[in-house]
Amino acid sequence: MDEFSLLQYFSDQPASDGGVEARSLATPCGLEAATPIDGQSADVGGAGLVVEVDGQLYDLGDDEGSITLADDSGLSIYSDLDGDGTVDHVTTVRFDGTWESWSSDDVRAADAMGGAAVEPASVAGKWDAYSWEQSARGSWD
Protein backbone atom coordinates (compact mmCIF):
# COMPACT_ATOMS: atom_id res chain seq x y z
CA MET A 1 0.00 0.00 0.00
CA ASP A 2 1.24 3.50 -0.75
CA GLU A 3 2.56 5.72 2.03
CA PHE A 4 1.32 9.29 2.41
CA SER A 5 1.58 12.13 4.88
CA LEU A 6 -1.05 12.13 7.61
CA LEU A 7 -2.93 14.97 5.89
CA GLN A 8 -3.08 13.02 2.64
CA TYR A 9 -4.63 10.08 4.45
CA PHE A 10 -7.67 12.12 5.28
CA SER A 11 -8.08 13.62 1.80
CA ASP A 12 -10.18 12.55 -1.19
CA GLN A 13 -8.50 9.19 -1.79
CA PRO A 14 -10.55 6.23 -3.01
CA ALA A 15 -10.98 3.49 -0.44
CA SER A 16 -8.66 0.52 -0.75
CA ASP A 17 -11.52 -1.91 -0.12
CA GLY A 18 -15.28 -1.91 0.15
CA GLY A 19 -15.71 0.81 -2.48
CA VAL A 20 -16.33 3.55 0.08
CA GLU A 21 -14.89 6.90 -0.95
CA ALA A 22 -13.92 9.86 1.21
CA ARG A 23 -16.56 12.55 1.05
CA SER A 24 -14.51 15.68 1.71
CA LEU A 25 -11.02 17.03 2.24
CA ALA A 26 -10.35 16.76 5.96
CA THR A 27 -7.66 16.45 8.59
CA PRO A 28 -7.82 14.48 11.80
CA CYS A 29 -10.39 16.00 14.14
CA GLY A 30 -9.71 18.21 17.15
CA LEU A 31 -6.27 19.58 16.30
CA GLU A 32 -7.52 23.13 16.96
CA ALA A 33 -7.59 22.20 20.67
CA ALA A 34 -4.01 20.84 20.58
CA THR A 35 -0.98 22.93 21.54
CA PRO A 36 1.54 23.56 18.71
CA ILE A 37 5.12 22.77 19.75
CA ASP A 38 8.00 24.90 18.50
CA GLY A 39 11.09 23.02 17.35
CA GLN A 40 11.87 20.01 15.23
CA SER A 41 12.03 17.31 17.91
CA ALA A 42 9.12 15.53 19.53
CA ASP A 43 11.48 14.92 22.48
CA VAL A 44 10.21 18.10 24.15
CA GLY A 45 10.31 18.18 27.94
CA GLY A 46 6.87 18.39 29.50
CA ALA A 47 5.02 17.51 26.30
CA GLY A 48 2.18 15.02 26.49
CA LEU A 49 1.20 12.75 23.64
CA VAL A 50 2.78 14.22 20.47
CA VAL A 51 1.67 13.99 16.82
CA GLU A 52 3.22 15.58 13.73
CA VAL A 53 0.83 16.84 11.04
CA ASP A 54 2.18 18.54 7.93
CA GLY A 55 5.54 19.26 9.59
CA GLN A 56 4.00 20.80 12.74
CA LEU A 57 4.28 19.04 16.09
CA TYR A 58 1.25 19.16 18.40
CA ASP A 59 1.03 18.36 22.11
CA LEU A 60 -2.31 16.57 22.46
CA GLY A 61 -2.32 16.57 26.25
CA ASP A 62 -1.72 13.90 28.86
CA ASP A 63 0.61 11.11 27.81
CA GLU A 64 -1.76 8.32 28.84
CA GLY A 65 -1.49 6.20 25.71
CA SER A 66 -4.44 7.71 23.87
CA ILE A 67 -6.56 10.83 23.71
CA THR A 68 -9.83 11.61 21.94
CA LEU A 69 -10.30 15.04 20.36
CA ALA A 70 -13.46 16.30 18.63
CA ASP A 71 -14.54 19.20 16.46
CA ASP A 72 -17.59 20.07 14.34
CA SER A 73 -16.83 17.31 11.78
CA GLY A 74 -16.32 14.34 14.12
CA LEU A 75 -13.77 12.89 16.50
CA SER A 76 -10.31 11.33 16.30
CA ILE A 77 -8.67 8.93 18.71
CA TYR A 78 -4.89 9.41 18.77
CA SER A 79 -3.01 6.41 20.22
CA ASP A 80 0.56 5.67 21.26
CA LEU A 81 0.78 1.90 20.87
CA ASP A 82 4.44 1.50 21.75
CA GLY A 83 4.74 3.86 24.74
CA ASP A 84 7.27 6.28 23.27
CA GLY A 85 5.04 9.37 23.63
CA THR A 86 4.42 9.75 19.89
CA VAL A 87 1.12 8.98 18.14
CA ASP A 88 1.37 5.94 15.87
CA HIS A 89 -2.33 5.13 15.32
CA VAL A 90 -5.27 7.45 14.49
CA THR A 91 -8.93 6.46 14.17
CA THR A 92 -11.39 9.10 12.96
CA VAL A 93 -15.19 8.88 13.00
CA ARG A 94 -17.08 11.64 11.20
CA PHE A 95 -20.62 12.83 11.78
CA ASP A 96 -21.43 11.98 8.13
CA GLY A 97 -21.08 8.27 9.01
CA THR A 98 -17.59 7.65 7.61
CA TRP A 99 -14.63 6.31 9.57
CA GLU A 100 -10.94 5.68 8.93
CA SER A 101 -8.04 4.14 10.83
CA TRP A 102 -4.38 4.85 10.11
CA SER A 103 -1.25 3.31 11.57
CA SER A 104 2.39 4.26 11.19
CA ASP A 105 4.49 1.62 9.49
CA ASP A 106 7.05 2.01 12.25
CA VAL A 107 8.43 -1.32 13.44
CA ARG A 108 7.70 -0.43 17.07
CA ALA A 109 4.04 0.22 16.25
CA ALA A 110 3.78 -3.04 14.31
CA ASP A 111 5.35 -4.94 17.22
CA ALA A 112 2.97 -3.31 19.69
CA MET A 113 -0.05 -4.16 17.53
CA GLY A 114 1.18 -7.75 17.28
CA GLY A 115 1.47 -8.02 21.03
CA ALA A 116 5.27 -8.14 21.22
CA ALA A 117 6.78 -6.49 24.28
CA VAL A 118 8.41 -3.19 23.38
CA GLU A 119 10.56 -1.27 25.79
CA PRO A 120 9.74 2.46 25.64
CA ALA A 121 12.70 4.50 24.45
CA SER A 122 13.44 8.16 23.85
CA VAL A 123 13.12 7.99 20.06
CA ALA A 124 9.99 10.08 19.52
CA GLY A 125 11.90 12.60 17.41
CA LYS A 126 13.18 9.84 15.13
CA TRP A 127 9.78 8.51 14.07
CA ASP A 128 8.93 9.37 10.45
CA ALA A 129 5.49 10.91 10.87
CA TYR A 130 4.99 10.81 7.11
CA SER A 131 4.97 7.00 6.93
CA TRP A 132 1.41 5.90 7.59
CA GLU A 133 -0.69 3.09 6.15
CA GLN A 134 -4.47 2.94 6.07
CA SER A 135 -5.65 -0.05 8.06
CA ALA A 136 -9.43 0.39 7.67
CA ARG A 137 -12.06 2.63 6.09
CA GLY A 138 -15.83 2.47 5.92
CA SER A 139 -19.21 4.12 6.20
CA TRP A 140 -22.42 3.49 8.10
CA ASP A 141 -24.51 5.00 5.28
WORAMO-V500869 format. One record per residue. N is the residue number from 1. D_CENTER is the distance of its C-alpha to the mean C-alpha in whole Angstrom. Layout:
n=N d_center=D_CENTER
n=N d_center=D_CENTER
This chain:
n=1 d_center=17
n=2 d_center=16
n=3 d_center=13
n=4 d_center=12
n=5 d_center=10
n=6 d_center=7
n=7 d_center=10
n=8 d_center=12
n=9 d_center=10
n=10 d_center=10
n=11 d_center=14
n=12 d_center=17
n=13 d_center=17
n=14 d_center=19
n=15 d_center=18
n=16 d_center=18
n=17 d_center=20
n=18 d_center=22
n=19 d_center=23
n=20 d_center=20
n=21 d_center=19
n=22 d_center=17
n=23 d_center=19
n=24 d_center=18
n=25 d_center=16
n=26 d_center=13
n=27 d_center=10
n=28 d_center=8
n=29 d_center=10
n=30 d_center=12
n=31 d_center=11
n=32 d_center=15
n=33 d_center=15
n=34 d_center=13
n=35 d_center=16
n=36 d_center=15
n=37 d_center=16
n=38 d_center=19
n=39 d_center=20
n=40 d_center=18
n=41 d_center=17
n=42 d_center=14
n=43 d_center=17
n=44 d_center=19
n=45 d_center=21
n=46 d_center=20
n=47 d_center=17
n=48 d_center=15
n=49 d_center=11
n=50 d_center=10
n=51 d_center=7
n=52 d_center=8
n=53 d_center=9
n=54 d_center=12
n=55 d_center=13
n=56 d_center=13
n=57 d_center=12
n=58 d_center=11
n=59 d_center=13
n=60 d_center=11
n=61 d_center=14
n=62 d_center=16
n=63 d_center=14
n=64 d_center=15
n=65 d_center=12
n=66 d_center=10
n=67 d_center=11
n=68 d_center=11
n=69 d_center=11
n=70 d_center=14
n=71 d_center=16
n=72 d_center=18
n=73 d_center=16
n=74 d_center=15
n=75 d_center=12
n=76 d_center=8
n=77 d_center=8
n=78 d_center=5
n=79 d_center=7
n=80 d_center=9
n=81 d_center=11
n=82 d_center=13
n=83 d_center=14
n=84 d_center=14
n=85 d_center=12
n=86 d_center=9
n=87 d_center=6
n=88 d_center=6
n=89 d_center=5
n=90 d_center=3
n=91 d_center=7
n=92 d_center=9
n=93 d_center=13
n=94 d_center=15
n=95 d_center=18
n=96 d_center=20
n=97 d_center=19
n=98 d_center=16
n=99 d_center=13
n=100 d_center=10
n=101 d_center=8
n=102 d_center=6
n=103 d_center=7
n=104 d_center=8
n=105 d_center=11
n=106 d_center=12
n=107 d_center=15
n=108 d_center=15
n=109 d_center=12
n=110 d_center=14
n=111 d_center=17
n=112 d_center=15
n=113 d_center=14
n=114 d_center=18
n=115 d_center=19
n=116 d_center=21
n=117 d_center=21
n=118 d_center=19
n=119 d_center=21
n=120 d_center=18
n=121 d_center=19
n=122 d_center=19
n=123 d_center=17
n=124 d_center=14
n=125 d_center=15
n=126 d_center=16
n=127 d_center=12
n=128 d_center=12
n=129 d_center=9
n=130 d_center=10
n=131 d_center=11
n=132 d_center=8
n=133 d_center=10
n=134 d_center=10
n=135 d_center=12
n=136 d_center=13
n=137 d_center=14
n=138 d_center=17
n=139 d_center=19
n=140 d_center=22
n=141 d_center=24
